[in-house]
Amino acid sequence: MALKKTAFNDDEEAIFDDAVIYKRGEYWQFRMWLAKERKYARFSLKTRNRSTAIDKAKLHYHELMALQLSGRSYYSYTTKQGVEAYLEQRYKDYEAGLIVIGRHRTIATHLEHWLKFIGKDVKVKELERTDCENYFHSRSKLKGTKTLKVSQTTVENEQSTINAMMAWLFKKKESYIEGFDFKKLKALDKGAEENRRQAFTDEEITAIDKALKEYIAEATADIRTDANIVKAVCGFYLGVCMVTGMRRGELLQLKWSDIEELEGGGVKRENVLIKITVRGVTSKVRKTRKFVIRDSGYFNGLLTLKRKLDGTEIREQALLAKLSNELMFSASTENAITPRAIGVHFEKLMVKARIKDADARGLVPYSFRHTFITKRVNSNLPPAAVAEMCGTSITQIEKTYYHTTQEKMISNALANYEYIDGLLVPK
């Protein structure tokens, strides 16, 4: 349909017979009537220059006409709808056993950050390859009073997720681009200590263990409220995370049937040996693994809480059989505690344990895993053994977790020396 309008202002210009560009504020806009869809295609040309606007408008005109002639529609997903469709597809991957639920949650988190950057109501088909060139700058800058910066590695992972989604939308003919041209980031010095995963010191772990048991005792003293039940379960979660080094997704899907007590721990039932089975369907690497850890009362404490909530006096083995298929870290009978709840109680625990500069140091619940792995590597446990126990690769252990502490450097330096009569002499 040709334009009805024949007279144009200085800030308007016809593009062929069906479209017009016009200025709104400082930027040129495009409008074209789509007869088959009985709607206008409207969007910004993102330029202040008239000649550039005309050139871009003509390009868009030909693209829209090609769509019309091929029977395809212009109107497509908004960015929010595109994310929802992609997440729905990835959830099918989870149901098919191709990814774990934790990976799906990570993808959702990455795309949530992208939506905050790009906007939720932008048409996917209006996106251009350069629209995310400042994504790293936006994600890594400090905001408000927060002192914690997002790491470059985190942003790189988000960018990979975003482009994976765009490639999928392109194949579905919902996008004109296969991905964004993110700015090339500088190579990280993998040996620099500031680029290592943040971990707790031995002294901090001791303080956290003490504070955590007090925190749990406060909650379990009165379990008549849902808030205290969640507080207690989150406390036990953090304790088990600290003594096992397991990933969040693995822990939140851990069932009572996945643990087995191997050795008694006396009256207090602390320092019990616990055998844990991480099922392949819950593991990030899709591989079942089994390992043994020494508990500090957290597993038994959680079982005691479950007994109180159940209101039963049955024996331990009978109770474990009853709970067999239930999630361990659940405040109800169906759903696991949420990452948000874990984060809230982690922050309170950091205050109670008097951990200094937790935000500035980038300490999060996952730091318990980093600490667990780092401590074992620095105790000269072979990387292969650590990798097997923690469900990761030897390469990842060496690249990411192999912290070279001052104590380890001194130990390495004195490996071929011994003390004789108070003197340090070569062996």
N, C-alpha and C positions, 0 to 999 in steps of 0.2 A: 504494500500500500504506500503510495507516494505521500510525502508530507503535505498536510493541509496548509501548513504555514508557508507563505511565500516571501514575507518581509521579515528581515532579521535585524536585530540590534548589533551594535559593534562587538558585543561579547557573545555573539552567536554565529554559527556558520553551518550550512547544510553539507552533509557528506553523502554524495550521490543523491538518490531520490528518497531514501527511506530513513536516513539518520540525521542527527544534528549534534553538534558539540556546543557547549555553552559554559560560561564561567560561573562558578559558585565560590565566592570569596576570591582567593588567589589561584585556585586550581581549576583546570578544565575538566568538564564532565562529558559523558557520552550518553546518548539516548537513541534507541532504535526500536521501532514497533515490530513485534514478531507476530505475524498474522496467524500462524498455526497454533500458537500458544495463547494468542489474544492477550498479550502482556507486553510491556515495555522492558527492554533490557537496559538497565541503567547502571553505570559505574563510573568511578573516577579514573581519569587518564593519568593521574599522579604527575602532572607537569604544569608549570606556569607558562611555558612557551607555546605560543599559538601554532607555529609551524610543526613543532614536535607533536602537539595534540592532534593536528590534522593527519600527520603520518600514522600515528598510533590508531586513530579512529578508523582510517581506511583499512588498516590491517585487521582490526576487530570486525569491521563490516564484512570483509570477505570471509572471515572465520565463521561469523554468525550465518551468513548466507549459505556457506558450505554445510553447516549443521542442518539448516532448514531443508536443503535439497536432499540430504542423506536421510532425512526423517528423524534425526536426533534432536533432542530438546536442549535448550540453553539452560533452563533453570535446573539447578542441581542442588546438592547438599550445601548447607552452610558448613563452616568448619566444625561446629559442634556436632552436627549430624554426621559429618564425615568421620569424626573420631568415634562416635557411638557405633557406626556401622563397622568400623575397623575392629573395635573392641569386641563386638559381637562375633566377628569372624575369628578372632584370636581365642575367644572363649570356646568356640567349636574345636579349635586346635587343642585346648586343654581337655575337653571332653573326649577327644580322640587319643589322648595320651601323648601328644606331640610336645607340649610344654607343661610346666607345673603351674599351679594357681598363683604361686609367688611371682613367677615371671609375668603373668597376666596383670597382677597388681602393679608391678614395676612399670609395665608399658602404660597402664592407665595413669600412673603418676607422672611419667614423662610427658604424656600428651596433655595432661591438665596444665602443666607449666607452659606448654606451647600455646594453648588456648588463651592463657592470660596474656601472653605476648602478642599473638596475632589478632585476637578478638574472636568472640563466639559466633558473630552474625555475618562474618565475611563469606561471600560466595567462594566455594572451592575453585570454580572455574575462572575466577577473577585473580587468583593468586599467580604471582610471577616468580621466577627463579631467584630474584634478588630480594624478595620480601623478608627473608630471614638472615640477611648478611650481618646484621647487628645483634643476632640472638645471643651470642656469647657475652657481648658487652652488657646486654640487659640482664642476663641471668647471673652474671658474676659480680655485678656491682653491689655495694652495700646498700641496704634499704632500711630506712628508719633508724631505730636504735640497735638493730641487730649487728653483732660484731662478727658473725660467722659468714664467710664467703663460700659460695658454691665452688667446688673444685673443678678444674679443667676437665678431669676425667669424667666427672658426673655430667658435665655439659656435652662432652663428646658422645657419651652413651645416649643422652637425650636426642642429639642430632641424628644419630643412627636410627633410633626408633621413629622419629618424625619422617625421615626419608623413606623408611620401610613402609610407613603408612601411605605416603604420597605415591610410591611406586604401585601399591595395591589399588589405590583410587584411580591411577592412570590406566591400569589394566581394565578396570571396571568402567572406563570411559567417563569418569566423574571428575577428572582433572585434565588440564592441558599440559601439565608438567609432571615429570617423573620424580622430581625431587628439587630441593633448594640448593643453591650454591652458597653454602656456609663458608665463611672466611676460614682460610687455612690457619690453624693455630700453631703456635711455636711448639717445638718438640720439648717434652718434659725431660729434665735430668732425673732418670729413674734412681740414681744413687743419692740424690739429695734427700736429707732426712725430712725436710718440710713436705715432701711429696709422698711420704710413707703414710700408711693408714695410722690413724691416731689410736693409741692404746693407753691403758692405765698402768701406773707403777705398782710394784708389789705392795708398797705401803698403802696405796689407795685401795687396792683390792681387799686388803685386810680391813680397812675402815668401812668399805662398802658392805662387806660380809656382815660385820657387826651391826651397822645401821640397818641393813636389810632385814635381819632377824628381828630387830626391834620394831621395824615398820610393819612386818607381817604379824607380829604379836599384837600390835595395836589394833589391826584389822580383825584378826580372828577372835579377839576378846568379845566382840559383839557382831555376830553374823546375821542379825535380824534385818539388816538393811542391805539392799542391792549394792550400794556404793562400797560398803565394807567388803562384801564378797568379791567385787571386781578388784578392789585394792589388794586383797589378799592373793587372789589368783595372779594378778600382775606382778606382785612381789615374788611369788614362787617362780613365775616365768623368768624374771630377771635373774634369780638365783640359779636356775637350771641353765640359762643361757651362759652364765658366768662359769659354771663348772663343766659344761660340755662343749662350748664353742660352736654350737649348732646355728644354722641360719634361721631367720625368723619364720620363713615359710615351712621349714622342716619342723620346727617346734610347734607351730600353730596347727599342724596336721598330725602331730604325734598322738597316738592312742595308747591307752593303758596296756593293750596287748603287745605294744612295741617295746616294753621294758621288762626286765627280769632281774630280780635280786640274786646275786651270786654268793654273797658272804654277809653274815650278820655283823652288826656294828655295836653290839652291847646294848645296855639299857637305853641309852640316849639315841641309839640307832643312827649315829652319825658316822661318817667315813665308811659307809656301806659301799660295796662294789656293785655297780649297776651295769648290766649289759643292755645296750640300746640298739635297736634295729631301725635304721632310716630306710623306709620303703622307697624303691626306685621311682614310684609315681609321685612322691612328694619331694624328691631330691632335684636340685637344680641341674645336676649332671645326669639325671635319669638312670642312676646306678644304685642298687641296693648296697648298703654298707652296714657293718656291725662293728661296734667298738665298746670297750669297757671303760668306765670312769669311776672315780671315787667320789661319792656324794658327800655333801656337808649337811644333810638333813632336809634338803629341799624336796626331794621326791617323797620321802616319808611324811613330811609336813603337809604336802598337798594331798596325799592319800588320807591323812587324818582329817583335813578340812572336808574332803568329800564324804567321809564317814559321818561327820557332824551334820552336813547338809542333807545326807540321806536319812539320818535319824535311825541308823541301824547299829546293832551290836554284833553283827556277824563277823566271823574270823577273817583275817586279812586275805587269805587265798580266795575265800568265797566272795569277798568284796571286789577283789581284782577281776574275778570271773564275771561278776555282775557288771562291772564298769568296762569290760573288755573292749567293746566297740565304741566307747565314748572318747571324745577328744579330751586330752588331759587339761589343757589350759582353756577351760570354758567356765563361764559363770552361770551357764544354763545347761540344758541337756543337749543342745544342738549346735550352737554357734561358738566359735572361739572368740576370745577377747580381741578387741580391735587394735590395730597399730596405733591409733590415736590414744587409746587408754594406756597402752604401754608407754608411749612417749610422755604423757602427763605424769605418770607415776615414776618414770625414770628421772624426770626433772626434779621432782620432789625428793627422790632418793639422793640425788647429787647434792642438794642443799643439806639434807640430814647428815650425809657422810662428810660434808665440808670439803667437797672436791673443788679445788680452785680453778677458775677460768674454764669451766666445762664448755661453755658456748664458744669462746675464742679458740679453744683447742679442737673444736669439732667433735667433741665426745658425744656419742649417741649410743643407744642400746647395742647396735652392731659392733661397737668398740669392744664389747666383751669377747666377741669372736676373734677380733684382731689381737687382743691381749692373750687369749688362749693359745693361738697359733704362734705368736711371737715368743711367748714364754717357752714353748716346747722346742722351737728352733734354736733359741739361745741357750737351751740346756743341752745342746749338741745331739738332740734326737735327729736322726737322719731325715732330710726333707721328704723322702719317699714314705716314711712311716707317718709323718705329720699329714701328708697329702692323703694317704689312705684313710686315716682317722677322721679327717675333716671334710672329705668328699670334694677335693679340688686337685689341681695338677701340680706336679713338681715345679714346672715352669712358673706357675702362678705363685707358689710358695716362695721361690727364689726371687722373683721380680717384685712382688708386692709386700711380702711379710718378713723378708730376711733383714731385720733391723740389726745394724752393727752397733751395739751399745759399747760404752767405754769398758764395762766389765768383760765383754766378749773379746774386745781387742786386746786387753791385757792378758786374758787367758790364752789367746792365740799366740801372743808374743812370747809367753813364758812356757809354751808347750814342751820345749826341749830342755827345760831347766828344772832343778829341784833344790830344796833347801837342805844343806848339810852343816850341822853345828852353827845354825843361824846365818849361813852364807848361801847366796844364790849361785849355784855352779852348773855348768852344762852337764847333761846326763851322759 
